[in-house]
C-alpha cells in the first residue's frame, strides 16, 4: 500500500532530524567533549600526563626557588610553600566557577555545552551504560556491593600501584643522590626527565587499549616493564643503566594509572556500585601511599633493596 504524502513528509523530517543529531554527536566526539567507555583510557592518560608534567616541572621550579634561600629573609623551602601555595590557591578559587556539572546539566556550566549538546551527551551516556537518571540513595544499595570480591581486586591493584608510585616519585631525588652519587642539585634536576618521558608510554598504551578494547593485557605489559625497570635500578652496577631503569619504571606506573582507571570505569556498572568502589579504592590507594613512604630506607643506600623487592613483588 503506497504511503500518503503526509507520511512521506513526516518520515523525511524524522530522518533529517536524526541526521542532524548524528552530525552534532559526531562533532562533539571529534571535539572530545563526550566520550564512551571505548575512548576513556586516552582521556585518563591525557589527564595523568598533565599531572606528571606539572610534577616534573614543579621539581625544576623548586630547584630555582631553593636558590632564593635567604632572599628577603626567607628560606628556600619557605619560598617553595609561598609560591606554589599561592598558585594552588588562585587556581582553586577559579575552579569554583570552572568545574563542569554532570552531562545532563552541563549546559548550566560556565562556557561549556549548550542545551542541545548537553542533551546529546546525556543520551549518549544513557545509551552507553544506562544510568544518567540518578537513583534514590539508600545505605542498602551501597553496602550490598561489599559482597563482590572483584571490587577488592581493584582495591589491591590500587594499593600496589600507589605503593610503587609513592616510593618512586617522592624518593627519586634521594635515590639519585644517595644511590647513584649525584649532587643534590643534579638529583633534583635529573628526577624530572623520567616523568616527561612517561607521557609517551601513557598515551601510546592508551591508544592501543582504546583501539583494540584491551585493558588487562595493557596493565600486565606495563607491570612487566615496571619489573624490568626496577631490576635495572636495583641489580646493575652501572649508573647509566640504573638511571634508564627509572625511566622504564616511571613510564610503566604512570601508564598503568590510566589503564586501571579505565578498567574500573568499564567494568563497574551502576551508580551505587561505582560509589562503593570509588570509596574502597580511595581508601586502599591512600594506604598504598602510606606503605610506599616506608620502603625506601636511607640506611640501605645505594641499593635500597627493600624498595626494589617490594616494588618488583
C-alpha positions as CSV (number, residue, x, y, z in Angstrom):
1,X,0.0,0.0,0.0
2,X,1.6,3.3,-1.0
3,X,2.4,5.9,1.7
4,X,0.4,9.1,1.8
5,X,2.3,12.4,1.1
6,X,2.0,13.4,4.8
7,X,3.5,10.1,5.9
8,X,6.4,10.5,3.5
9,X,7.0,14.1,4.6
10,X,6.9,13.0,8.3
11,X,9.4,10.2,7.6
12,X,11.7,12.6,5.7
13,X,11.6,15.1,8.6
14,X,12.4,12.3,11.2
15,X,15.3,11.2,9.0
16,X,16.6,14.7,8.7
17,X,16.4,15.3,12.5
18,X,18.2,12.0,13.1
19,X,20.9,13.0,10.7
20,X,21.3,16.4,12.4
21,X,21.6,14.8,15.8
22,X,24.1,12.2,14.5
23,X,26.2,15.1,13.0
24,X,26.0,17.0,16.3
25,X,27.1,13.9,18.2
26,X,29.9,13.2,15.8
27,X,31.1,16.8,16.1
28,X,31.1,16.5,19.9
29,X,33.0,13.2,19.7
30,X,35.6,14.8,17.4
31,X,36.0,17.7,19.9
32,X,36.5,15.3,22.7
33,X,33.6,16.8,24.7
34,X,31.8,13.5,25.4
35,X,33.3,10.0,25.3
36,X,32.2,6.4,25.6
37,X,33.8,3.7,27.5
38,X,35.7,2.7,24.4
39,X,37.5,6.0,24.4
40,X,38.2,6.6,28.1
41,X,41.7,5.4,28.5
42,X,43.2,8.1,26.3
43,X,41.2,10.7,28.3
44,X,42.6,9.3,31.5
45,X,46.1,9.2,30.0
46,X,46.0,12.8,28.9
47,X,44.9,13.9,32.4
48,X,47.6,11.8,34.0
49,X,50.2,13.1,31.6
50,X,49.2,16.7,32.6
51,X,49.7,15.7,36.3
52,X,53.1,14.2,35.9
53,X,54.2,17.0,33.6
54,X,53.3,19.5,36.3
55,X,55.0,17.3,38.9
56,X,58.2,17.2,36.8
57,X,58.1,20.9,36.2
58,X,57.5,21.5,39.9
59,X,60.8,19.8,40.7
60,X,62.6,22.2,38.4
61,X,60.8,25.2,39.8
62,X,61.7,24.0,43.3
63,X,65.3,23.9,42.3
64,X,65.1,27.5,41.2
65,X,63.2,28.6,44.3
66,X,65.7,26.9,46.5
67,X,68.3,29.2,45.0
68,X,66.4,32.1,46.6
69,X,67.4,30.9,50.0
70,X,68.0,33.9,52.2
71,X,66.4,36.3,49.8
72,X,64.1,38.8,51.7
73,X,65.0,36.8,54.9
74,X,63.0,33.8,53.7
75,X,64.5,30.3,53.4
76,X,64.4,28.3,50.2
77,X,61.8,25.8,51.4
78,X,59.6,28.7,52.5
79,X,59.8,30.2,49.0
80,X,58.5,26.8,47.7
81,X,55.5,26.9,50.0
82,X,54.7,30.6,49.3
83,X,54.9,30.5,45.5
84,X,53.3,27.1,44.9
85,X,50.7,27.6,47.6
86,X,49.7,30.9,46.1
87,X,49.4,29.4,42.6
88,X,47.3,26.5,44.0
89,X,45.0,28.8,46.0
90,X,44.4,31.0,42.9
91,X,43.5,28.0,40.7
92,X,41.4,26.6,43.4
93,X,39.3,29.8,43.5
94,X,38.9,29.8,39.7
95,X,37.6,26.2,39.7
96,X,34.6,27.2,41.8
97,X,33.1,28.6,38.6
98,X,35.1,26.4,36.2
99,X,34.0,23.0,37.4
100,X,31.7,21.2,35.0
101,X,28.4,19.7,36.1
102,X,27.0,16.3,35.2
103,X,26.3,15.9,31.4
104,X,22.5,16.4,31.8
105,X,23.2,19.7,33.5
106,X,26.3,20.7,31.6
107,X,24.6,23.5,29.7
108,X,24.5,25.4,33.0
109,X,28.3,25.2,33.4
110,X,30.5,28.2,32.5
111,X,31.3,28.2,28.8
112,X,30.9,24.5,28.2
113,X,27.9,22.9,26.4
114,X,24.7,24.5,25.1
115,X,21.3,22.9,26.0
116,X,21.2,20.8,22.8
117,X,24.8,19.5,23.2
118,X,24.1,18.7,26.9
119,X,21.1,16.6,25.8
120,X,23.1,14.7,23.2
121,X,25.8,14.0,25.8
122,X,23.3,12.7,28.3
123,X,21.6,10.5,25.7
124,X,25.0,9.1,24.6
125,X,25.9,8.1,28.2
126,X,22.5,6.6,28.8
127,X,22.9,4.5,25.7
128,X,26.4,3.5,26.7
129,X,25.8,2.5,30.3
130,X,22.2,3.3,31.2
131,X,22.5,5.4,34.4
132,X,22.1,9.0,33.5
133,X,19.0,9.3,35.8
134,X,20.1,9.4,39.4
135,X,18.9,6.5,41.7
136,X,17.5,7.3,45.1
137,X,20.1,6.8,47.9
138,X,19.9,4.2,50.5
139,X,22.7,2.5,52.5
140,X,21.5,-0.9,51.4
141,X,22.0,-0.1,47.8
142,X,25.6,1.0,48.6
143,X,26.7,-1.7,51.1
144,X,25.3,-4.6,49.2
145,X,28.2,-4.3,46.8
146,X,30.6,-5.1,49.7
147,X,29.9,-8.8,48.9
148,X,31.5,-8.5,45.5
149,X,35.1,-9.9,45.8
150,X,36.1,-8.4,42.4
151,X,35.9,-4.9,44.0
152,X,38.7,-5.9,46.4
153,X,40.8,-7.0,43.4
154,X,40.6,-3.4,42.2
155,X,41.5,-2.2,45.7
156,X,44.6,-4.4,45.8
157,X,45.7,-3.1,42.3
158,X,45.4,0.5,43.5
159,X,47.2,-0.3,46.8
160,X,50.2,-1.8,45.0
161,X,50.1,0.9,42.3
162,X,50.3,3.8,44.8
163,X,52.9,1.9,46.9
164,X,55.2,1.9,43.9
165,X,54.2,5.4,42.8
166,X,54.8,7.0,46.2
167,X,58.1,5.2,46.8
168,X,59.5,6.3,43.4
169,X,58.0,9.7,42.9
170,X,58.9,11.1,46.4
171,X,62.2,9.4,46.8
172,X,63.6,9.5,43.3
173,X,65.9,12.5,44.2
174,X,67.1,10.6,47.2
175,X,67.8,7.5,45.1
176,X,69.7,9.6,42.6
177,X,71.7,11.3,45.2
178,X,72.4,8.5,47.7
179,X,72.2,5.6,45.3
180,X,73.9,7.0,42.2
181,X,76.2,9.6,43.6
182,X,74.7,12.7,42.0
183,X,74.9,16.1,43.9
184,X,71.7,17.4,45.5
185,X,71.1,19.9,42.7
186,X,71.7,17.4,39.9
187,X,69.5,14.9,41.7
188,X,66.6,17.3,41.7
189,X,67.1,18.2,38.0
190,X,67.6,14.5,36.9
191,X,64.4,13.5,38.6
192,X,62.3,15.4,36.1
193,X,63.1,13.8,32.7
194,X,61.6,10.3,33.6
195,X,58.3,12.0,34.2
196,X,58.4,13.8,30.9
197,X,59.2,10.5,29.2
198,X,56.3,8.8,31.0
199,X,53.8,10.8,28.8
200,X,54.9,8.7,25.8
201,X,54.1,5.2,27.1
202,X,51.0,6.5,28.9
203,X,49.5,7.9,25.6
204,X,50.7,5.0,23.4
205,X,49.4,2.3,25.6
206,X,46.1,4.1,25.9
207,X,45.7,4.5,22.1
208,X,46.3,0.8,21.7
209,X,44.0,-0.1,24.6
210,X,41.1,2.1,23.2
211,X,41.6,0.9,19.6
212,X,41.6,-2.9,20.5
213,X,39.5,-2.6,23.7
214,X,42.2,-4.1,25.8
215,X,42.6,-3.2,29.5
216,X,44.0,-6.2,31.4
217,X,46.8,-7.1,28.8
218,X,47.9,-3.4,28.8
219,X,48.1,-3.3,32.6
220,X,50.1,-6.6,32.6
221,X,52.5,-5.3,29.9
222,X,53.1,-2.1,31.9
223,X,53.7,-4.2,35.1
224,X,56.3,-6.3,33.3
225,X,58.1,-3.0,32.2
226,X,57.9,-1.9,35.8
227,X,59.6,-5.1,37.0
228,X,62.3,-4.7,34.3
229,X,62.9,-1.1,35.3
230,X,63.3,-1.9,39.0
231,X,65.6,-4.8,38.2
232,X,67.8,-2.4,36.2
233,X,67.6,0.1,39.1
234,X,68.4,-2.5,41.8
235,X,70.8,-5.0,40.3
236,X,73.0,-3.1,37.9
237,X,76.4,-1.6,38.8
238,X,76.3,1.0,36.0
239,X,74.8,4.3,36.8
240,X,73.5,4.8,33.3
241,X,71.6,1.5,33.3
242,X,70.2,2.3,36.7
243,X,69.0,5.7,35.5
244,X,67.4,4.2,32.4
245,X,65.6,1.8,34.8
246,X,64.0,4.8,36.5
247,X,62.6,5.8,33.0
248,X,61.1,2.4,32.5
249,X,59.6,2.1,36.0
250,X,58.2,5.6,36.0
251,X,56.7,5.3,32.5
252,X,55.1,2.0,33.4
253,X,53.4,3.1,36.6
254,X,52.2,6.3,35.1
255,X,50.7,4.5,32.1
256,X,49.0,2.0,34.4
257,X,47.1,4.8,36.2
258,X,45.2,5.4,33.0
259,X,44.8,1.6,32.3
260,X,43.5,0.9,35.8
261,X,41.1,3.8,35.9
262,X,39.6,2.8,32.6
263,X,39.5,-0.9,33.6
264,X,37.5,0.2,36.7
265,X,35.2,2.6,34.8
266,X,34.4,0.0,32.1
267,X,33.6,-2.8,34.4
268,X,31.8,-1.2,37.3
269,X,28.2,-0.6,36.3
270,X,25.5,1.0,38.4
271,X,25.6,4.3,40.3
272,X,25.9,3.0,43.8
273,X,28.3,0.2,42.9
274,X,30.6,2.9,41.5
275,X,30.2,4.9,44.7
276,X,31.2,2.0,46.9
277,X,34.0,1.0,44.6
278,X,35.4,4.6,44.5
279,X,35.3,4.8,48.3
280,X,37.0,1.4,48.7
281,X,39.6,2.1,46.1
282,X,40.4,5.6,47.6
283,X,41.0,4.0,51.0
284,X,43.3,1.3,49.6
285,X,45.0,3.9,47.4
286,X,45.8,6.0,50.4
287,X,47.0,3.0,52.4
288,X,49.4,2.2,49.5
289,X,50.8,5.7,49.7
290,X,51.4,5.4,53.4
291,X,53.2,2.0,52.8
292,X,55.2,3.4,50.0
293,X,56.7,6.1,52.2
294,X,58.3,3.5,54.4
295,X,60.0,1.1,51.9
296,X,62.8,3.5,50.7
297,X,65.2,3.3,53.7
298,X,68.2,5.6,53.8
299,X,70.5,3.0,55.6
300,X,70.1,0.7,52.6
301,X,71.7,3.2,50.1
302,X,72.9,2.8,47.4
303,X,70.8,-0.2,46.5
304,X,67.6,0.3,48.5
305,X,66.8,-3.4,48.2
306,X,63.7,-3.3,50.4
307,X,62.1,-0.8,48.0
308,X,63.3,-2.8,45.0
309,X,62.0,-6.2,46.1
310,X,58.7,-4.8,47.3
311,X,58.1,-2.9,44.1
312,X,59.0,-5.9,42.0
313,X,56.7,-8.1,44.1
